[in-house]
């Protein structure tokens, strides 16, 4: 039985080491006794190519004047298109910056206007104005016979350049006469 166990260990050691009877400890592995054969490149095969095929290949590889002119014109057109695109993008960027600056200026002006309007509205006391008008200036409320009503066919705003007529119609138009 002991012979079988030692034979099994030898087979296992051979499997582990890769060579019969040699077990490798650590990280140093001995160089094999032979070098593998390296493949060398096969020599290029010379194929026989007809004269017509050689001429066609030469023409295909060559560049004639018309092709050079075509490529030059195409390259110049592409360059012009690219330059125009870059100029348009730069103009768009400048306009966007200008719009942003104008929007900021408008916001600042609106804020200043609102601030000044609120200051003016807070400074005016309508009760003081009424008291001053009635007591200091002698103004009184209008009587019913002093009030004249009129029709304004154009809207709610009017500039008075002359007296309002007694019939109460300031202006007439084709729309109001119908």
Secondary structure by P-SEA (a helix, b strand, c coil): caaaaaaaaaaaaaaaaccccccccccccccccccccccccccbbbbbbcaaaaaaaaaaacccaaaaaaaaaaaaaaaaaaaaaaaaaaaaaaaaaaaaaaaaaaaaaaaaaaaaaaaaaaaccaaaaaaaaacccbbbbbccccbbbbbbccccbbbbcccccccccccccccccc
